[in-house]
Amino acid sequence: MGAGIQCETAHSSIDCIPPAPQVIAAYPQKIRNRNQGQARRFLHQNRYHVTELGGIMNIFSLILIILSITYVILGFKVIQLDKRSQLNRLYFVLNLSLFVWSLATALFISASDIATCIFWDKLSTVGCFSFVGIFLHFFLVYAKKENLLKHWWMHILLYLPCIILSYKEITVNFYAKAYFHGSNGWIVTARTDSMWFWAFIAYIFAYVSFCIFLNYRLHKTAITQRERKQASVLYITSAASLLAGR
């Protein structure tokens, strides 16, 4: 893989792999001066640079786009069953956050240049932040903990961390340290030396762990088999969310 260069953004400087036109412009004379066989070998060695990025949709992007469409369909189907139900409305908003997270990640992976990659990566991170707070809100209603939601400070606990982390990500891009383009599209390395990165990890761990705890209690106190099955499905979903992270 070639050496990285510094990409300046409005708020920060990050390492990135130079896009294809820069590499082509850097070596035109070298390619012209070599015979055809040498040029082919040179292009093969630097194929991830000189291939047009995003020309063919990445398989992972395609899967994420299909999932994002599925989230929207499920959200609309559920809210149409009972628009007045708070649980249904939360499920709808939860699916919208998953839609933003999945679609933005798909476009981030298959972005044609570093600027587009950074834009969609930031948006996908904001979708992830939103999902965590809404996820806990959904579980509180599902577990019939409405008494907690009557307190004004509970809504601040649910959504203030999401707002702060989203603002920091948009303005500073605290999560990403470097962007690289590999055989499966763009990937990002995390800025593990950032205090905000570990605040984000703690946010996910604390909120999703509390969801798992609520669901465990609900499973233990469930009376009907149907309630136990629902609790089991949600338990697996919340555990998977904790393991997956961003």
C-alpha positions in Angstrom: 0.0 0.0 0.0 1.3 3.4 -0.9 2.3 6.0 1.6 -0.4 8.2 3.0 -0.7 12.0 2.6 -2.3 14.7 4.8 -5.8 15.6 3.8 -6.9 19.0 5.3 -10.5 19.4 6.2 -12.3 22.4 7.6 -11.7 21.3 11.2 -8.9 18.7 11.2 -6.1 17.0 9.4 -6.3 13.3 8.8 -4.2 10.8 7.0 -5.5 9.3 3.8 -4.5 7.4 0.7 -4.1 9.7 -2.3 -6.9 9.3 -4.9 -6.4 7.8 -8.3 -5.8 11.0 -10.3 -2.9 12.0 -8.0 -1.1 8.7 -8.4 -1.6 8.8 -12.2 -0.3 12.4 -12.4 2.7 11.5 -10.2 4.0 8.8 -12.6 3.1 9.7 -16.2 6.6 10.0 -17.4 7.7 6.8 -15.6 5.0 4.8 -17.3 5.7 6.4 -20.7 9.4 5.6 -20.5 9.0 2.0 -19.7 8.1 -0.8 -22.1 4.6 -2.2 -22.2 5.4 -5.2 -19.9 6.9 -2.9 -17.2 4.0 -0.6 -17.4 1.6 -3.5 -16.9 3.5 -4.6 -13.8 3.5 -1.1 -12.4 -0.2 -0.7 -12.9 -0.9 -4.1 -11.3 1.2 -3.2 -8.3 -0.7 0.1 -7.9 -4.1 -1.2 -9.0 -6.0 0.0 -6.0 -4.8 3.6 -6.8 -5.4 3.7 -10.6 -8.7 1.8 -10.6 -11.7 4.1 -10.5 -13.0 3.9 -7.0 -16.7 3.2 -6.7 -17.0 2.1 -10.3 -18.5 -1.2 -9.2 -20.7 -1.3 -6.1 -19.0 -3.1 -3.2 -20.9 -6.2 -2.1 -20.9 -5.0 1.5 -22.5 -1.7 0.4 -25.1 -3.6 -1.6 -26.0 -5.6 1.5 -26.2 -2.5 3.7 -28.4 -0.7 1.1 -30.8 -3.7 1.1 -30.9 -3.7 4.9 -31.5 0.1 5.0 -34.5 -0.3 2.7 -35.8 -3.2 4.9 -35.6 -1.0 8.0 -37.7 1.7 6.4 -40.4 -0.9 5.2 -40.5 -2.5 8.7 -40.8 0.9 10.4 -43.7 2.0 8.2 -45.5 -1.3 8.5 -45.4 -1.2 12.3 -46.4 2.4 12.7 -49.4 1.9 10.4 -50.7 -0.8 12.8 -51.2 1.8 15.5 -49.9 5.3 15.1 -50.9 6.3 18.6 -48.8 3.6 20.3 -45.7 5.1 21.8 -43.8 1.8 21.4 -44.7 1.7 17.6 -43.6 5.3 17.2 -40.3 4.6 18.9 -39.8 1.5 16.8 -40.4 3.6 13.7 -37.8 6.2 14.8 -35.4 3.4 15.8 -35.6 2.0 12.2 -35.0 5.5 10.8 -31.8 5.7 12.7 -30.8 2.3 11.5 -31.7 3.4 7.9 -29.3 6.4 8.2 -26.6 4.3 9.8 -26.7 1.6 7.2 -27.2 3.7 4.1 -24.4 6.2 5.1 -22.1 3.3 5.9 -22.8 1.8 2.5 -22.0 5.0 0.7 -18.9 5.5 2.9 -17.5 2.2 1.9 -18.0 2.8 -1.9 -17.2 6.5 -1.9 -15.4 7.8 -5.1 -13.0 10.1 -3.2 -11.8 11.0 0.3 -14.1 14.0 0.8 -17.2 12.0 0.0 -15.9 9.2 2.2 -15.5 11.5 5.2 -18.9 13.0 4.7 -20.8 9.7 4.7 -18.6 8.3 7.5 -19.6 11.3 9.7 -23.2 10.8 8.9 -23.1 7.0 9.6 -21.5 7.8 13.0 -24.3 10.2 13.9 -26.8 7.5 12.9 -25.0 5.1 15.3 -25.1 7.7 18.2 -28.9 8.3 17.6 -29.6 4.6 17.5 -28.1 4.0 21.0 -30.3 6.6 22.8 -33.5 5.6 20.9 -32.7 1.9 21.6 -32.7 2.5 25.4 -35.8 4.7 25.1 -37.6 1.8 23.3 -36.5 -0.7 25.9 -37.8 1.5 28.8 -41.2 1.7 27.2 -41.2 -2.0 26.2 -40.2 -3.0 29.8 -43.1 -0.8 31.1 -40.7 1.6 32.9 -42.8 4.7 32.0 -42.4 5.9 35.6 -38.7 6.6 34.8 -39.7 8.5 31.7 -41.9 10.9 33.7 -38.7 12.5 35.1 -37.4 15.4 33.0 -33.8 14.4 33.6 -34.4 11.0 32.1 -34.9 12.4 28.6 -31.6 14.4 29.0 -29.8 11.2 29.9 -31.3 9.5 26.9 -30.4 12.1 24.3 -27.9 14.6 25.5 -24.9 12.3 25.0 -26.0 11.6 21.5 -26.3 15.4 20.7 -22.8 16.2 22.2 -21.1 13.3 20.5 -22.8 14.1 17.2 -21.7 17.7 17.4 -18.1 16.7 18.2 -18.0 14.2 15.3 -19.4 16.7 12.8 -17.1 19.5 13.9 -13.9 17.7 14.8 -14.3 14.1 13.5 -12.9 12.6 16.7 -13.5 9.0 15.7 -11.4 8.7 12.6 -7.7 8.7 12.6 -7.0 7.7 9.0 -8.9 6.5 6.0 -7.6 3.8 3.6 -9.0 2.3 0.5 -8.5 -1.5 0.2 -9.9 -4.3 -1.9 -13.3 -4.1 -0.1 -13.7 -0.3 -0.2 -12.9 2.4 2.3 -12.0 1.5 5.9 -11.3 3.7 8.9 -8.9 3.4 11.7 -10.1 4.7 15.1 -8.5 7.6 17.0 -7.9 5.6 20.2 -5.9 8.3 21.8 -8.9 10.6 21.9 -10.9 11.2 25.1 -14.1 11.5 22.9 -13.4 8.0 21.4 -13.5 6.4 24.8 -16.5 8.5 25.8 -18.3 7.0 22.8 -17.3 3.4 23.8 -18.5 4.0 27.4 -21.8 5.5 26.0 -22.5 2.4 23.9 -21.4 -0.1 26.6 -23.4 1.6 29.4 -26.6 2.1 27.4 -26.8 -1.2 25.7 -25.8 -3.1 28.9 -28.7 -1.4 30.6 -31.0 -2.6 27.8 -29.7 -6.1 28.3 -30.4 -5.9 32.0 -33.9 -4.6 31.5 -34.6 -7.4 29.0 -33.2 -10.0 31.3 -35.5 -8.9 34.1 -38.4 -8.9 31.7 -37.6 -12.4 30.6 -37.5 -13.6 34.2 -40.9 -12.0 35.1 -42.7 -12.8 31.8 -45.9 -14.8 32.4 -46.8 -16.0 28.9 -44.6 -18.0 26.5 -45.2 -15.2 23.9 -43.6 -12.6 26.2 -40.7 -14.9 26.9 -40.0 -15.4 23.2 -40.2 -11.6 22.5 -37.8 -11.0 25.4 -35.4 -13.6 24.0 -35.4 -12.0 20.6 -34.7 -8.6 22.0 -32.1 -10.0 24.3 -30.2 -11.4 21.3 -30.6 -8.1 19.4 -29.3 -6.0 22.2 -26.4 -8.3 22.9 -25.5 -8.2 19.2 -25.6 -4.4 19.2 -23.2 -4.3 22.1 -20.8 -6.7 20.4 -21.0 -5.0 17.0 -20.4 -1.5 18.3 -20.1 0.9 15.4 
